[in-house]
Amino acid sequence: MCLFCKIIHREIPSNTVKEDEAFFAFHDINPKAPVHVLVIPKTHYDSFNDIPAELMGKMGIFMQDVAKDLGIDQSGYRIISNIGEDGGQEVKHLHFHIVGGAKLHWGHFADADPKDFF
């Protein structure tokens, strides 16, 4: 059982933000912004590549509700999902990072030299 499945089954504690029958949102233990929440489906899918479109639509609505509950829906926020090893995915369970609560910068590629990628 993966780390996030253990969190869903309450085998590992988390700071819950919101949950329903299909999804679970909780605070990231290593936040990168004043608001940094992870949103996961309760059914295990390895990544965004695997989730059925209908369920992804429902997950989008759930994430919008989480942003409203956190008070960042009007000020702005970022949703991120890392997919696969090259995409930086560390936990093989589909998850989205919702980050906000401050002016976010695009630092990940800010100092990257495009020639390093080609």
Contacts in CASP RR format, 6 or more apart in sequence:
PFRMAT RR
TARGET T0000
AUTHOR 0000-0000-0000
METHOD contacts of the structure
MODEL  1
MCLFCKIIHREIPSNTVKEDEAFFAFHDINPKAPVHVLVIPKTHYDSFND
IPAELMGKMGIFMQDVAKDLGIDQSGYRIISNIGEDGGQEVKHLHFHIVG
GAKLHWGHFADADPKDFF
1 9 0 8 1.000
1 11 0 8 1.000
2 44 0 8 1.000
2 91 0 8 1.000
2 92 0 8 1.000
2 93 0 8 1.000
3 12 0 8 1.000
3 91 0 8 1.000
3 93 0 8 1.000
4 38 0 8 1.000
4 40 0 8 1.000
4 44 0 8 1.000
4 91 0 8 1.000
4 93 0 8 1.000
4 95 0 8 1.000
5 44 0 8 1.000
5 93 0 8 1.000
6 12 0 8 1.000
7 13 0 8 1.000
7 14 0 8 1.000
7 24 0 8 1.000
7 26 0 8 1.000
7 40 0 8 1.000
8 24 0 8 1.000
8 40 0 8 1.000
8 42 0 8 1.000
14 26 0 8 1.000
14 27 0 8 1.000
15 26 0 8 1.000
15 27 0 8 1.000
16 24 0 8 1.000
16 25 0 8 1.000
16 26 0 8 1.000
17 25 0 8 1.000
17 26 0 8 1.000
17 27 0 8 1.000
17 37 0 8 1.000
17 66 0 8 1.000
17 69 0 8 1.000
17 70 0 8 1.000
18 24 0 8 1.000
18 25 0 8 1.000
18 62 0 8 1.000
18 65 0 8 1.000
18 66 0 8 1.000
18 69 0 8 1.000
19 25 0 8 1.000
19 42 0 8 1.000
20 62 0 8 1.000
21 42 0 8 1.000
22 41 0 8 1.000
22 42 0 8 1.000
22 43 0 8 1.000
22 55 0 8 1.000
22 58 0 8 1.000
22 59 0 8 1.000
22 62 0 8 1.000
23 39 0 8 1.000
23 40 0 8 1.000
23 41 0 8 1.000
23 42 0 8 1.000
23 58 0 8 1.000
23 59 0 8 1.000
23 62 0 8 1.000
24 39 0 8 1.000
24 40 0 8 1.000
24 41 0 8 1.000
24 42 0 8 1.000
25 37 0 8 1.000
25 38 0 8 1.000
25 39 0 8 1.000
25 40 0 8 1.000
25 62 0 8 1.000
25 63 0 8 1.000
25 66 0 8 1.000
25 98 0 8 1.000
26 37 0 8 1.000
26 38 0 8 1.000
27 36 0 8 1.000
27 37 0 8 1.000
27 38 0 8 1.000
28 36 0 8 1.000
28 37 0 8 1.000
28 38 0 8 1.000
28 97 0 8 1.000
32 97 0 8 1.000
32 99 0 8 1.000
33 99 0 8 1.000
33 100 0 8 1.000
33 101 0 8 1.000
33 102 0 8 1.000
33 104 0 8 1.000
34 100 0 8 1.000
34 101 0 8 1.000
34 102 0 8 1.000
35 70 0 8 1.000
35 72 0 8 1.000
35 77 0 8 1.000
35 98 0 8 1.000
35 99 0 8 1.000
35 100 0 8 1.000
35 101 0 8 1.000
36 97 0 8 1.000
36 98 0 8 1.000
36 99 0 8 1.000
36 100 0 8 1.000
37 66 0 8 1.000
37 70 0 8 1.000
37 97 0 8 1.000
37 98 0 8 1.000
37 99 0 8 1.000
38 95 0 8 1.000
38 96 0 8 1.000
38 97 0 8 1.000
38 98 0 8 1.000
39 59 0 8 1.000
39 62 0 8 1.000
39 63 0 8 1.000
39 66 0 8 1.000
39 95 0 8 1.000
39 96 0 8 1.000
39 98 0 8 1.000
40 93 0 8 1.000
40 94 0 8 1.000
40 95 0 8 1.000
40 96 0 8 1.000
41 51 0 8 1.000
41 55 0 8 1.000
41 59 0 8 1.000
41 94 0 8 1.000
43 55 0 8 1.000
44 93 0 8 1.000
45 51 0 8 1.000
45 93 0 8 1.000
45 94 0 8 1.000
46 92 0 8 1.000
46 93 0 8 1.000
46 94 0 8 1.000
47 81 0 8 1.000
47 83 0 8 1.000
47 84 0 8 1.000
47 89 0 8 1.000
47 92 0 8 1.000
47 94 0 8 1.000
48 56 0 8 1.000
48 81 0 8 1.000
48 83 0 8 1.000
48 94 0 8 1.000
49 83 0 8 1.000
50 94 0 8 1.000
51 59 0 8 1.000
51 94 0 8 1.000
59 96 0 8 1.000
63 79 0 8 1.000
63 96 0 8 1.000
63 98 0 8 1.000
64 73 0 8 1.000
66 98 0 8 1.000
67 73 0 8 1.000
67 76 0 8 1.000
67 77 0 8 1.000
67 98 0 8 1.000
70 98 0 8 1.000
72 98 0 8 1.000
72 100 0 8 1.000
72 101 0 8 1.000
75 100 0 8 1.000
75 101 0 8 1.000
76 100 0 8 1.000
76 101 0 8 1.000
77 98 0 8 1.000
77 99 0 8 1.000
77 100 0 8 1.000
77 101 0 8 1.000
77 104 0 8 1.000
78 97 0 8 1.000
78 98 0 8 1.000
78 99 0 8 1.000
78 100 0 8 1.000
78 104 0 8 1.000
79 96 0 8 1.000
79 97 0 8 1.000
79 98 0 8 1.000
80 96 0 8 1.000
80 97 0 8 1.000
80 99 0 8 1.000
81 94 0 8 1.000
81 95 0 8 1.000
81 96 0 8 1.000
81 97 0 8 1.000
82 88 0 8 1.000
82 89 0 8 1.000
82 90 0 8 1.000
83 89 0 8 1.000
END
